[in-house]
Amino acid sequence: MTTVLVTLAVVAVVVAAVVGYVSWRDRRRRAAEEDPAAVRAARGEQHRRAAEREHAQHDGWNNGGHGFSG
């Protein structure tokens, strides 16, 4: 019984070490590959599209006979 528990503990430690190493490696690689200018441009585009969507929804609400102007 003790041998089984020791074996399971060793397997758990090895799995945890592999998962930790892979996530650490991917995090380092992802951070190095991202271009700061591209990230800023993508965020700006995302904000612009969200503003357009909000504006279109607002116009539809007011022109559709709802709210105070209906």
ABEGO torsion letter per residue (X at the ends): XAAAAAAAAAAAAAAAAAAAAAAAAAAAAAAAABBAAAAAAAAAAAAAAAAAAAAAAAAAAAAAGBEAAX
